[in-house]
Amino acid sequence: MIATPAPLSSSHLHPPLGSFAAVRQLRRRCPPPVNLGSEEHYQNNATKYWNNFYKRHKNKFFKDRHYLEKDWGAYFADDLCGTASPNGKVLLEVGCGAGNSIFPLVSAYPKLYVHACDFSPLAIELLKSNVDFRGDRVNAFVSDVANDDLSDEIKPSSVDVITLVISPNKMPLIIQNLKKVLKPHGVVLVRDYAIGDFAQVKLQDRNQKISENFYVRGDGTCSFYFSEDFLSNLFSRAGFITVDVNIYCKQIENRSRNVTMNRRWIRAIFNNSGCNVPDGGPI
C-alpha cells in the first residue's frame, strides 16, 4: 500500500498556471526568431560549455542541496522493499556536478554508497577535491550516459535509487542505460525545471529558444523545461511505473532588484517494478 504523507500547501502543489496554460502564455510572448545555432551544436559541445562553467565558478555556484533528503529521505533508508543490508543502499547520481547534492546525502545516511557521474571532467575533479570526499563512500567517474555504457562502471542490477538531471539529447537511450544498472525494484527520482518557470520566461524573452522547451543560456549551457505528460510518457515507454509526478511552485522575491520570480520544478518518482513505496512517497 502506498503511504500518503501530509500534503504540501495548495499554493505550492497547485500553481496558478497549469502546464497547458504555461505553454499558451509562453507562445504569446514568443519574439521573432534569431539564429542561435543548431540544437545539435549545443548537444555535441555540452562538455566544453559545462567545463567552462566549472572553470569559472568552481564549486561556488550551487549551494548544497538538501531537498533530496527532505522530499525523498525514505528512499535512502535501509529497509525499502525488504532490501536492508549491512552495506545500506546504493545510489547513482547522473549529472552530479561538483557534488552539491551528494555530500549532504552521504552525511545524512552513513551506510549509503554513491556512484556519481558527470560528462564534465572538471566537475568530477572538483567533486574529488572536496574535503568531504571519501573514496570508500563515493565512486566518482566521467560518463556521458547518452553514449557510454553505465554497466562498464557499475555492476548490472545493483543500484537501488537513481537521481538525475535529464539531458534532452537521446532521452530514451539514457533511460534504457539507467535500467541496465537499476535493480528490478529500484526507483528513479527526478527533480528538474518545469514549463513556465521564471528562467524559461526570461530565456524566451531573450530569444534563447533553440527547440521546443529547450533553451541555451548566455554561457552556452542549456536547460530543458518539462511537463508532467512529457516526463511520464518518457519513462512509461521505457517500462517504468509512474508513482508520482507533480509541479512544485514557489515565489521568490529579490527585494534589491524588486523582482518576484515564479519558480516551477517538476518532481517525479518512477518505479522499475511494482514494489511498494516507502513512507514519505509520493509527495
HUBELJO-V548665 format. One record per residue. N is the residue number from 1. RES is the residue in one small letter. SS is DSSP state (H for helix, E for strand, L for the rest). PHI is phi in whole degrees, -180 to 180 (NA if undefined). OMEGA is omega in whole degrees, 0 to 359 (none if undefined). Layout:
n={N;N}
res={RES;RES}
ss={SS;SS}
phi={PHI;PHI}
omega={OMEGA;OMEGA}
This chain:
n={1;2;3;4;5;6;7;8;9;10;11;12;13;14;15;16;17;18;19;20;21;22;23;24;25;26;27;28;29;30;31;32;33;34;35;36;37;38;39;40;41;42;43;44;45;46;47;48;49;50;51;52;53;54;55;56;57;58;59;60;61;62;63;64;65;66;67;68;69;70;71;72;73;74;75;76;77;78;79;80;81;82;83;84;85;86;87;88;89;90;91;92;93;94;95;96;97;98;99;100;101;102;103;104;105;106;107;108;109;110;111;112;113;114;115;116;117;118;119;120;121;122;123;124;125;126;127;128;129;130;131;132;133;134;135;136;137;138;139;140;141;142;143;144;145;146;147;148;149;150;151;152;153;154;155;156;157;158;159;160;161;162;163;164;165;166;167;168;169;170;171;172;173;174;175;176;177;178;179;180;181;182;183;184;185;186;187;188;189;190;191;192;193;194;195;196;197;198;199;200;201;202;203;204;205;206;207;208;209;210;211;212;213;214;215;216;217;218;219;220;221;222;223;224;225;226;227;228;229;230;231;232;233;234;235;236;237;238;239;240;241;242;243;244;245;246;247;248;249;250;251;252;253;254;255;256;257;258;259;260;261;262;263;264;265;266;267;268;269;270;271;272;273;274;275;276;277;278;279;280;281;282;283}
res={m;i;a;t;p;a;p;l;s;s;s;h;l;h;p;p;l;g;s;f;a;a;v;r;q;l;r;r;r;c;p;p;p;v;n;l;g;s;e;e;h;y;q;n;n;a;t;k;y;w;n;n;f;y;k;r;h;k;n;k;f;f;k;d;r;h;y;l;e;k;d;w;g;a;y;f;a;d;d;l;c;g;t;a;s;p;n;g;k;v;l;l;e;v;g;c;g;a;g;n;s;i;f;p;l;v;s;a;y;p;k;l;y;v;h;a;c;d;f;s;p;l;a;i;e;l;l;k;s;n;v;d;f;r;g;d;r;v;n;a;f;v;s;d;v;a;n;d;d;l;s;d;e;i;k;p;s;s;v;d;v;i;t;l;v;i;s;p;n;k;m;p;l;i;i;q;n;l;k;k;v;l;k;p;h;g;v;v;l;v;r;d;y;a;i;g;d;f;a;q;v;k;l;q;d;r;n;q;k;i;s;e;n;f;y;v;r;g;d;g;t;c;s;f;y;f;s;e;d;f;l;s;n;l;f;s;r;a;g;f;i;t;v;d;v;n;i;y;c;k;q;i;e;n;r;s;r;n;v;t;m;n;r;r;w;i;r;a;i;f;n;n;s;g;c;n;v;p;d;g;g;p;i}
ss={L;L;L;L;L;L;L;L;L;H;H;H;H;L;L;L;L;L;H;H;H;H;H;H;H;H;H;H;L;L;L;L;L;L;L;L;L;L;H;H;H;H;H;H;L;H;H;H;H;H;H;H;H;H;H;H;H;L;L;L;L;L;L;L;L;L;H;H;H;H;H;H;H;H;H;H;L;L;L;H;H;H;L;L;L;L;L;L;L;E;E;E;E;E;L;L;L;L;L;L;L;H;H;H;H;H;H;H;L;L;L;L;E;E;E;E;E;E;L;L;H;H;H;H;H;H;H;H;H;L;L;L;L;L;L;L;L;E;E;E;E;E;L;L;L;L;L;L;L;H;H;H;L;L;L;L;L;L;E;E;E;E;E;E;L;L;L;L;L;L;H;H;H;H;H;H;H;H;H;H;H;E;E;E;E;E;E;E;E;E;E;E;E;E;L;L;L;H;H;H;H;H;H;H;H;L;L;L;E;E;E;L;L;E;E;E;L;L;L;L;L;E;E;E;L;E;L;H;H;H;H;H;H;H;H;H;L;L;L;L;E;E;E;E;E;E;E;E;E;E;E;E;E;E;L;L;L;L;E;E;E;E;E;E;E;E;E;E;E;E;E;L;L;L;L;L;L;L;L;L;L;L;L}
phi={NA;-82;-78;-116;-77;-61;-70;-73;-62;-63;-67;-91;-91;-122;-68;-58;-113;-76;-62;-65;-66;-64;-63;-61;-65;-63;-66;-67;-87;-59;-84;-58;-68;-129;-88;-99;97;-83;-59;-60;-60;-71;-67;-71;-110;-60;-60;-62;-66;-74;-61;-63;-60;-73;-65;-75;-101;55;-107;-99;-75;-97;-77;-60;-103;-103;-70;-64;-72;-71;-85;-131;-55;-62;-73;-100;-72;-93;-121;-65;61;69;-101;-57;-150;-60;-91;74;-80;-117;-113;-116;-109;-100;83;-76;59;-88;97;-68;-102;-71;-64;-61;-70;-62;-70;-78;-126;-61;-94;-69;-113;-123;-95;-131;-134;-154;-82;-95;-59;-68;-61;-67;-61;-63;-60;-70;-85;-63;-64;-92;-70;-130;-65;-83;-115;-133;-104;-105;-152;-83;-158;-99;-70;-79;-130;-93;-77;-62;-70;-75;-110;-128;-61;-57;54;-119;-100;-84;-137;-120;-116;-160;-108;-91;-88;-70;-75;58;-53;-59;-67;-62;-65;-64;-63;-62;-62;-62;-104;-84;-65;-57;-100;-73;-127;-114;-111;-121;-136;-150;-71;-108;-54;92;-61;-53;-66;-65;-61;-65;-66;-62;-65;-96;62;-99;-80;-115;-164;-58;63;-122;-133;-110;-87;-63;-93;93;-75;-123;-144;-116;-119;-99;-104;-61;-64;-60;-68;-61;-65;-60;-80;-62;-64;-92;94;-88;-98;-82;-83;-163;-150;-155;-104;-107;-118;-151;-90;-119;-101;-106;-69;-66;-100;56;-125;-107;-104;-91;-88;-135;-124;-97;-129;-150;-126;-124;-111;-81;-163;-93;-64;-63;-92;-80;-58;102;-144;-75;-98}
omega={179;179;181;180;176;184;172;181;184;180;179;186;180;187;177;179;172;183;181;179;179;178;180;180;179;181;178;182;190;179;178;183;174;181;180;189;185;174;180;179;184;177;183;182;182;180;180;182;180;173;177;178;182;175;180;190;185;178;186;188;182;173;174;186;181;184;180;179;179;184;191;185;182;180;179;176;190;191;179;176;176;183;181;178;179;183;180;184;176;182;168;174;179;186;189;182;181;174;186;174;182;186;174;179;179;178;184;184;187;180;184;173;188;162;183;180;177;179;177;177;181;177;180;176;179;179;183;180;178;182;180;181;177;182;178;180;186;172;184;183;178;178;168;189;174;184;184;180;181;181;172;181;186;179;180;177;182;186;179;187;173;169;184;165;188;171;179;180;175;182;181;179;178;182;176;176;178;182;180;185;182;177;179;179;186;182;173;180;183;169;185;181;179;177;179;178;181;181;178;179;179;179;177;181;182;180;184;180;179;170;186;178;181;189;175;177;182;181;178;174;187;175;178;184;191;165;179;183;181;183;180;180;180;181;179;179;178;176;179;173;177;178;180;173;180;176;179;183;178;175;180;181;171;187;180;179;182;182;172;183;176;182;182;177;172;178;185;176;178;184;181;174;184;181;177;176;183;171;183;178;0;179;none}
